[in-house]
Amino acid sequence: MSRFKHTNDKVLLLGFPSSGRVGTFSISYMVHYLQMQQIGEMDHPRLLPVLFIENGDIFGPIRIYKKNNLHVITSDLPFEADLAYDFAESVLEFCKKKNIDKVIMVCGLESSNPTPSDCKVYGLVTHQILEKELYEAEIPKFLTGSISGTEAAIISLFRTSNIPVMVLYAECHPLFPDANATKAITLLSKIIKVKIDTRDIQKKLEYLRVQHCNLIQETIDALQQQEKKSETRPPQIYR
């Protein structure tokens, strides 16, 4: 049986590192569970030169997936402020090219005691047309606070476009991956009308947790190695 319910909306799921890596976990889970096909990658001349290897296959840090009317753009690397705006512009360009109807992001919201039983998910939308979807999914609105970083760059750009964005903020530990992504995944699947087996989430999240922790460490090692080389390298003028 298909895990999709019939929908004509073209939806883009957007995931990138944020607090607790909830966004990366949630979107990666959807990609694995729905067996989505990778259709491309995004690149930038100032992006950290890092590649990831899985089962002998080479992957760039920003990948694009697709299945039916569902698209995904996910990044394993965080963005500096100037790159965040470039990334947001690339995403908007992609949405216009593919006639995307709406974008959904999942981000972490730092919490001092984010136990799975008490974890809350809040919603924020750029266009009123998505308010109904929050209401139907029984997701309370994110009423007060501030946002920054990549999600702020994306929201700033899209709120002046005709493509609405919904952001799901899941309470989580500020630094470490945790099980609180489960609720975010459940609500996300409800919004995009995808049937998921909740019993499968914890097993997949544990796999993704180990995988992404390894990727984080490899990225840190690469950065440190690059810094060491730059320290011992003679200035440009003496070469």
SESEBA-560680 format. One record per residue: x, y, z of N, C-alpha, C, O in turn; residue in one letter. Coordinates in steps of 0.2 Angstrom, whole numbers, padded with zeros to 4 digits, always signed. Layout:
REM residues N
XYZXYZXYZXYZA...
***
This chain:
REM residues 239
+0004-0006+0000+0000+0000+0000+0004+0006+0000+0010+0006+0003M+0002+0011-0004+0006+0018-0004+0006+0021+0003+0001+0021+0006S+0012+0024+0004+0012+0028+0011+0009+0035+0010+0009+0039+0014R+0008+0037+0003+0005+0044+0002-0002+0043+0001-0005+0039-0002F-0005+0049+0003-0012+0050+0002-0012+0055-0004-0007+0058-0005K-0018+0055-0008-0018+0059-0014-0018+0066-0012-0022+0069-0008H-0013+0070-0015-0013+0077-0014-0010+0080-0021-0005+0077-0024T-0013+0086-0023-0010+0089-0029-0005+0094-0027-0002+0097-0032N-0004+0096-0021+0001+0101-0019+0008+0099-0020+0010+0093-0018D+0012+0103-0022+0019+0102-0023+0022+0105-0017+0022+0111-0016K+0025+0100-0013+0028+0102-0006+0036+0101-0006+0038+0097-0009V+0039+0106-0003+0046+0106-0002+0048+0105+0006+0046+0110+0009L+0051+0100+0008+0053+0099+0015+0060+0102+0015+0065+0100+0011L+0062+0106+0020+0068+0109+0020+0072+0107+0027+0069+0109+0032L+0078+0104+0027+0081+0102+0033+0088+0105+0033+0092+0104+0028G+0091+0107+0039+0097+0109+0039+0099+0109+0047+0094+0109+0051F+0105+0109+0049+0107+0109+0056+0104+0115+0060+0105+0121+0058P+0101+0114+0065+0099+0119+0070+0099+0116+0077+0102+0110+0078S+0096+0119+0082+0097+0116+0089+0094+0109+0089+0089+0107+0086S+0099+0105+0092+0097+0098+0093+0097+0094+0086+0095+0088+0086G+0098+0097+0081+0098+0094+0074+0092+0091+0072+0091+0086+0069R+0086+0094+0075+0080+0091+0074+0078+0091+0067+0075+0087+0064V+0079+0097+0064+0077+0098+0057+0081+0093+0052+0077+0089+0048G+0087+0092+0053+0091+0087+0049+0088+0080+0051+0087+0076+0046T+0087+0078+0057+0084+0071+0059+0077+0070+0055+0076+0065+0052F+0073+0075+0056+0066+0074+0054+0066+0073+0046+0062+0069+0044S+0069+0077+0043+0069+0077+0035+0073+0071+0033+0071+0068+0028I+0079+0069+0036+0082+0063+0034+0078+0057+0035+0078+0052+0031S+0074+0057+0041+0070+0051+0042+0065+0050+0036+0063+0045+0034Y+0062+0056+0034+0057+0056+0029+0060+0053+0022+0057+0049+0019M+0066+0055+0021+0069+0053+0015+0071+0045+0015+0069+0042+0010V+0073+0043+0021+0074+0036+0022+0068+0032+0022+0067+0027+0018H+0063+0034+0025+0057+0030+0026+0053+0030+0020+0050+0025+0018Y+0053+0035+0016+0049+0036+0010+0053+0033+0004+0050+0033-0002L+0059+0032+0005+0064+0029+0000+0064+0034-0006+0063+0032-0012Q+0065+0040-0004+0065+0046-0009+0071+0045-0014+0077+0043-0011M+0071+0047-0020+0077+0047-0024+0080+0053-0025+0077+0059-0025Q+0087+0053-0024+0091+0059-0025+0091+0061-0032+0093+0057-0037Q+0090+0067-0033+0089+0070-0040+0094+0075-0042+0095+0078-0047I+0098+0077-0036+0103+0082-0038+0106+0085-0031+0105+0082-0026G+0111+0090-0032+0114+0093-0026+0115+0100-0027+0114+0103-0033E+0116+0104-0022+0117+0111-0022+0125+0112-0020+0127+0109-0016M+0128+0117-0023+0135+0119-0022+0136+0126-0021+0131+0130-0024D+0141+0128-0018+0143+0135-0018+0150+0136-0017+0154+0132-0014H+0153+0141-0021+0161+0141-0021+0164+0142-0014+0170+0141-0013P+0160+0145-0009+0163+0146-0003+0160+0141+0002+0162+0141+0008R+0157+0136+0000+0155+0130+0004+0161+0126+0007+0166+0125+0002L+0161+0124+0013+0167+0120+0015+0168+0114+0011+0163+0110+0010L+0174+0112+0008+0175+0106+0004+0174+0100+0008+0180+0097+0010P+0168+0097+0009+0167+0091+0012+0163+0087+0008+0158+0089+0005V+0164+0080+0008+0160+0075+0004+0159+0070+0009+0163+0068+0014L+0153+0066+0009+0151+0061+0013+0151+0054+0009+0148+0054+0004F+0153+0049+0012+0153+0043+0009+0148+0038+0013+0149+0037+0019I+0144+0035+0009+0139+0030+0013+0138+0024+0008+0136+0025+0002E+0140+0018+0010+0140+0012+0006+0144+0013+0000+0142+0010-0006N+0149+0016+0000+0153+0017-0006+0151+0022-0011+0155+0024-0016G+0146+0026-0009+0143+0031-0014+0145+0038-0011+0146+0039-0005D+0147+0043-0015+0149+0049-0013+0143+0054-0014+0139+0054-0018I+0142+0058-0008+0137+0063-0008+0140+0070-0006+0144+0070-0001F+0137+0075-0009+0139+0082-0007+0135+0083+0000+0130+0080+0002G+0136+0089+0003+0133+0091+0009+0126+0093+0008+0122+0093+0013P+0124+0096+0002+0117+0098+0001+0114+0094-0004+0116+0095-0010I+0109+0091-0003+0106+0086-0008+0099+0087-0009+0095+0090-0005R+0097+0085-0015+0090+0086-0017+0086+0079-0018+0089+0075-0022I+0081+0078-0015+0077+0072-0016+0070+0073-0019+0067+0079-0018Y+0067+0068-0022+0060+0069-0024+0056+0062-0024+0059+0057-0025K+0050+0062-0023+0045+0057-0024+0038+0060-0025+0036+0063-0020K+0035+0058-0030+0029+0061-0032+0029+0068-0032+0033+0071-0035N+0025+0071-0028+0025+0079-0028+0028+0081-0022+0028+0087-0020N+0032+0077-0018+0036+0079-0012+0043+0080-0014+0046+0075-0017L+0046+0086-0013+0053+0087-0014+0057+0088-0007+0053+0090-0002H+0063+0087-0007+0067+0088-0001+0074+0091-0003+0077+0089-0007V+0075+0096+0001+0082+0099+0001+0085+0099+0008+0082+0101+0013I+0090+0095+0009+0093+0094+0016+0101+0095+0015+0104+0094+0011T+0103+0099+0021+0110+0100+0021+0113+0097+0028+0110+0097+0033S+0119+0094+0027+0122+0091+0033+0127+0097+0036+0130+0095+0042D+0128+0102+0033+0132+0107+0036+0128+0114+0038+0124+0116+0034L+0130+0117+0043+0127+0123+0045+0130+0129+0040+0135+0128+0037P+0126+0135+0040+0128+0140+0036+0130+0146+0040+0127+0148+0045F+0136+0149+0038+0137+0156+0040+0132+0161+0038+0128+0159+0033E+0132+0167+0041+0127+0172+0039+0126+0173+0032+0121+0173+0029A+0132+0175+0029+0132+0177+0022+0130+0171+0017+0126+0172+0012D+0132+0165+0019+0130+0159+0015+0122+0157+0016+0119+0155+0011L+0120+0159+0022+0113+0158+0023+0108+0161+0018+0103+0158+0016A+0110+0167+0017+0106+0171+0012+0107+0168+0005+0102+0168+0001Y+0113+0166+0003+0114+0163-0003+0110+0157-0004+0107+0155-0009D+0110+0153+0001+0106+0147+0002+0098+0148+0001+0095+0145-0003F+0096+0153+0005+0089+0155+0004+0087+0157-0003+0082+0155-0005A+0091+0161-0006+0090+0163-0013+0090+0157-0018+0086+0156-0022E+0094+0152-0017+0094+0146-0021+0088+0142-0020+0085+0139-0025S+0086+0141-0014+0080+0138-0012+0074+0141-0015+0069+0137-0018V+0073+0148-0015+0068+0151-0018+0068+0150-0026+0063+0149-0029L+0074+0150-0029+0074+0149-0036+0072+0142-0038+0069+0141-0043E+0074+0137-0034+0072+0130-0035+0064+0130-0034+0061+0126-0039F+0061+0133-0030+0054+0133-0029+0050+0136-0035+0045+0133-0037C+0053+0141-0037+0050+0144-0043+0050+0140-0049+0046+0139-0053K+0056+0137-0050+0057+0132-0056+0053+0126-0056+0050+0124-0061K+0052+0123-0049+0048+0117-0049+0040+0118-0047+0037+0114-0046K+0038+0125-0047+0031+0127-0045+0029+0124-0039+0024+0121-0038N+0034+0125-0034+0032+0122-0027+0026+0127-0024+0026+0133-0024I+0021+0123-0021+0016+0127-0018+0017+0129-0011+0014+0134-0009D+0021+0125-0007+0023+0127+0000+0029+0124+0002+0031+0119+0000K+0032+0127+0007+0038+0125+0010+0037+0123+0017+0034+0127+0021V+0040+0118+0020+0039+0116+0027+0046+0115+0030+0050+0111+0027I+0048+0118+0035+0055+0117+0038+0053+0115+0045+0048+0116+0048M+0058+0111+0048+0058+0108+0055+0064+0111+0058+0070+0110+0056V+0063+0114+0064+0069+0117+0067+0069+0116+0075+0063+0114+0077C+0074+0116+0078+0074+0115+0085+0073+0121+0089+0075+0126+0087G+0070+0120+0095+0069+0126+0099+0072+0124+0106+0069+0119+0109L+0077+0128+0108+0080+0126+0114+0076+0126+0120+0072+0130+0121E+0076+0121+0124+0072+0120+0130+0077+0117+0136+0081+0113+0135S+0075+0119+0142+0080+0117+0148+0078+0110+0150+0082+0107+0153S+0072+0108+0148+0070+0101+0150+0066+0098+0145+0060+0096+0146N+0069+0096+0139+0065+0094+0133+0064+0086+0134+0066+0082+0129P+0061+0083+0139+0059+0076+0139+0054+0075+0134+0050+0079+0132T+0055+0069+0131+0050+0067+0125+0043+0067+0127+0038+0069+0123P+0041+0066+0133+0034+0066+0135+0031+0073+0136+0025+0075+0135S+0036+0078+0137+0034+0085+0138+0035+0089+0132+0034+0095+0132D+0038+0086+0127+0041+0090+0121+0035+0093+0118+0029+0090+0116C+0035+0100+0116+0030+0103+0112+0033+0105+0105+0039+0107+0105K+0028+0106+0101+0030+0108+0094+0026+0114+0093+0019+0114+0093V+0029+0120+0090+0025+0126+0089+0026+0127+0081+0031+0125+0078Y+0021+0131+0079+0021+0132+0071+0021+0140+0070+0019+0144+0074G+0025+0141+0065+0025+0148+0062+0024+0148+0055+0027+0144+0051L+0020+0153+0052+0019+0153+0045+0020+0160+0042+0019+0165+0046V+0022+0160+0036+0023+0167+0033+0017+0170+0029+0017+0176+0028T+0012+0165+0028+0006+0167+0024+0000+0164+0028+0000+0159+0030H-0005+0168+0028-0011+0166+0032-0014+0160+0029-0018+0156+0033Q-0013+0158+0023-0016+0153+0020-0014+0146+0023-0018+0141+0023I-0009+0146+0027-0006+0140+0030-0009+0140+0037-0008+0135+0041L-0012+0145+0040-0015+0145+0047-0020+0139+0048-0020+0136+0053E-0024+0137+0043-0029+0132+0043-0025+0125+0045-0028+0121+0048K-0019+0124+0041-0016+0118+0042-0013+0117+0049-0013+0112+0052E-0011+0123+0052-0009+0122+0059-0014+0120+0064-0014+0116+0068L-0020+0124+0062-0026+0122+0067-0028+0115+0066-0030+0112+0071Y-0029+0112+0060-0031+0106+0059-0026+0100+0062-0028+0095+0064E-0020+0102+0062-0015+0098+0065-0014+0099+0073-0010+0095+0076A-0018+0103+0075-0018+0105+0082-0011+0107+0085-0008+0105+0090E-0008+0111+0081-0001+0114+0082-0002+0121+0085-0004+0125+0081I+0000+0123+0091+0000+0129+0094+0005+0134+0090+0010+0132+0088P+0003+0140+0089+0007+0145+0086+0013+0147+0090+0012+0148+0096K+0018+0149+0087+0024+0152+0090+0023+0159+0090+0023+0163+0085F+0021+0161+0096+0018+0168+0097+0023+0173+0099+0023+0179+0096L+0028+0172+0103+0033+0177+0105+0040+0174+0105+0041+0168+0107T+0045+0178+0103+0052+0176+0103+0056+0179+0097+0054+0184+0094G+0062+0176+0096+0066+0179+0091+0069+0173+0087+0070+0168+0090S+0070+0174+0081+0074+0169+0077+0079+0172+0073+0080+0178+0072I+0084+0167+0072+0090+0170+0068+0093+0164+0064+0091+0159+0064S+0099+0166+0061+0102+0161+0057+0098+0159+0050+0095+0163+0047G+0099+0153+0048+0097+0151+0041+0089+0151+0041+0087+0154+0036T+0086+0149+0046+0078+0150+0045+0076+0157+0045+0071+0158+0042E+0079+0161+0048+0078+0168+0048+0079+0171+0041+0075+0175+0038A+0084+0169+0038+0086+0171+0031+0080+0169+0026+0078+0172+0022A+0078+0162+0027+0073+0159+0023+0067+0163+0024+0063+0164+0019I+0065+0164+0030+0058+0167+0031+0058+0174+0028+0053+0176+0026I+0063+0178+0029+0064+0185+0027+0063+0185+0019+0059+0189+0017S+0066+0180+0016+0065+0180+0009+0058+0178+0006+0055+0181+0002L+0056+0173+0009+0049+0170+0007+0043+0174+0009+0038+0173+0005F+0044+0177+0014+0038+0181+0017+0036+0187+0012+0030+0189+0012R+0040+0188+0007+0039+0193+0002+0038+0190-0005+0037+0194-0010T+0037+0184-0005+0036+0180-0011+0029+0177-0011+0025+0179-0006S+0027+0174-0016+0020+0171-0016+0020+0163-0014+0015+0160-0015N+0026+0161-0011+0026+0154-0009+0027+0154-0001+0031+0156+0002I+0021+0151+0002+0021+0151+0009+0026+0146+0012+0027+0141+0009P+0028+0148+0018+0032+0144+0022+0029+0142+0029+0027+0147+0032V+0030+0136+0031+0028+0134+0038+0034+0131+0041+0038+0127+0039M+0035+0134+0047+0041+0131+0051+0038+0128+0058+0034+0131+0061V+0040+0122+0059+0039+0118+0065+0044+0118+0069+0050+0116+0068L+0043+0121+0075+0049+0122+0080+0047+0117+0086+0043+0117+0089Y+0052+0112+0086+0051+0107+0091+0056+0108+0097+0062+0109+0096A+0054+0108+0103+0058+0109+0109+0063+0103+0109+0062+0097+0108E+0069+0105+0111+0075+0100+0111+0080+0102+0115+0081+0108+0117C+0085+0098+0116+0091+0099+0120+0095+0104+0115+0095+0102+0109H+0099+0109+0117+0102+0114+0112+0108+0111+0109+0110+0114+0103P+0111+0106+0111+0117+0103+0108+0117+0096+0105+0119+0095+0100L+0113+0092+0108+0114+0085+0107+0107+0082+0103+0102+0084+0105F+0108+0078+0099+0102+0075+0096+0098+0071+0101+0101+0067+0105P+0092+0071+0100+0088+0067+0105+0081+0065+0102+0080+0066+0096D+0077+0061+0106+0071+0058+0103+0066+0063+0102+0060+0060+0100A+0066+0069+0104+0061+0074+0103+0059+0075+0096+0054+0078+0094N+0063+0073+0091+0061+0073+0084+0055+0069+0082+0052+0070+0077A+0054+0064+0087+0048+0060+0085+0042+0063+0084+0038+0062+0080T+0040+0068+0089+0034+0072+0089+0034+0076+0082+0029+0077+0079K+0040+0079+0081+0040+0083+0075+0039+0079+0069+0035+0082+0064A+0041+0073+0068+0040+0069+0062+0033+0067+0062+0030+0067+0056I+0030+0065+0068+0023+0063+0068+0018+0069+0065+0014+0068+0061T+0020+0075+0067+0016+0081+0065+0017+0083+0058+0013+0084+0054L+0023+0082+0056+0025+0083+0049+0022+0078+0044+0019+0081+0039L+0022+0072+0046+0018+0067+0042+0011+0068+0041+0008+0067+0036S+0008+0071+0047+0001+0073+0047-0001+0078+0042-0006+0078+0038K+0004+0083+0042+0003+0089+0038+0003+0088+0030+0000+0090+0026I+0008+0083+0029+0010+0082+0021+0006+0076+0019+0007+0073+0014I+0002+0073+0024-0003+0067+0022+0001+0061+0020+0000+0058+0015K+0006+0059+0024+0010+0053+0023+0009+0049+0029+0009+0051+0035V+0008+0042+0028+0007+0037+0033+0014+0035+0035+0018+0033+0031K+0015+0035+0042+0021+0033+0044+0020+0028+0050+0014+0028+0053I+0024+0023+0051+0024+0019+0057+0028+0021+0062+0034+0021+0062D+0025+0024+0068+0028+0027+0073+0033+0022+0077+0038+0025+0080T+0032+0016+0076+0036+0011+0080+0043+0011+0076+0048+0009+0079R+0043+0013+0070+0049+0013+0066+0054+0019+0068+0060+0019+0066D+0051+0024+0070+0054+0031+0071+0061+0030+0076+0066+0032+0074I+0060+0027+0082+0065+0027+0086+0071+0023+0084+0077+0025+0085Q+0070+0018+0080+0075+0014+0077+0079+0018+0072+0085+0017+0072K+0075+0021+0068+0078+0025+0063+0082+0031+0065+0088+0033+0063K+0079+0034+0070+0083+0040+0073+0089+0038+0077+0094+0042+0077L+0089+0032+0080+0096+0030+0083+0101+0029+0077+0107+0031+0078E+0099+0026+0072+0104+0025+0066+0106+0032+0064+0112+0033+0063Y+0101+0036+0063+0103+0043+0060+0107+0047+0065+0112+0051+0063L+0106+0046+0072+0110+0049+0077+0117+0048+0076+0121+0052+0077R+0118+0041+0076+0125+0039+0076+0128+0041+0069+0134+0043+0069V+0125+0041+0064+0127+0043+0057+0129+0050+0057+0134+0052+0055Q+0124+0054+0060+0126+0062+0059+0131+0064+0064+0135+0069+0063H+0131+0060+0070+0137+0062+0075+0144+0060+0072+0148+0064+0073C+0144+0055+0068+0150+0054+0064+0152+0059+0059+0158+0061+0058N+0147+0061+0055+0147+0066+0050+0150+0073+0054+0154+0076+0051L+0147+0075+0059+0149+0081+0063+0156+0080+0065+0160+0085+0064I+0158+0074+0068+0165+0074+0070+0170+0074+0064+0175+0077+0064Q+0168+0071+0058+0172+0071+0052+0173+0078+0050+0178+0080+0047E+0168+0082+0050+0168+0089+0048+0173+0093+0052+0176+0097+0050T+0172+0092+0059+0176+0096+0064+0184+0094+0062+0188+0098+0062I+0185+0087+0061+0192+0085+0060+0195+0088+0053+0200+0091+0053D+0190+0089+0048+0192+0092+0042+0194+0099+0043+0199+0102+0040A+0190+0103+0047+0191+0110+0048+0197+0111+0052+0201+0115+0050L+0199+0107+0057+0205+0107+0061+0211+0106+0057+0216+0109+0057Q+0211+0101+0052+0216+0099+0048+0217+0105+0043+0223+0107+0042Q+0212+0108+0041+0213+0114+0036+0216+0120+0040+0220+0123+0037Q+0214+0121+0046+0217+0126+0050+0225+0125+0051+0229+0130+0051E+0227+0119+0052+0234+0117+0054+0238+0119+0047+0243+0121+0048K+0235+0117+0042+0239+0118+0035+0239+0125+0034+0245+0127+0031K+0234+0129+0035+0235+0136+0034+0240+0140+0038+0243+0145+0036S+0240+0137+0044+0245+0140+0049+0252+0139+0047+0257+0143+0048E+0254+0133+0044+0261+0131+0042+0262+0133+0035+0268+0133+0033T+0257+0135+0031+0259+0137+0024+0262+0144+0024+0259+0149+0028R+0267+0146+0020+0270+0152+0020+0265+0157+0017+0261+0155+0013P+0266+0164+0018+0261+0169+0015+0262+0168+0008+0267+0166+0005P+0256+0171+0004+0256+0171-0003+0262+0174-0006+0264+0172-0011Q+0264+0180-0004+0269+0184-0007+0276+0180-0007+0280+0181-0011I+0277+0175-0003+0284+0171-0002+0284+0165-0007+0289+0161-0007Y+0278+0163-0010+0278+0157-0014+0281+0158-0020+0281+0153-0025R
***
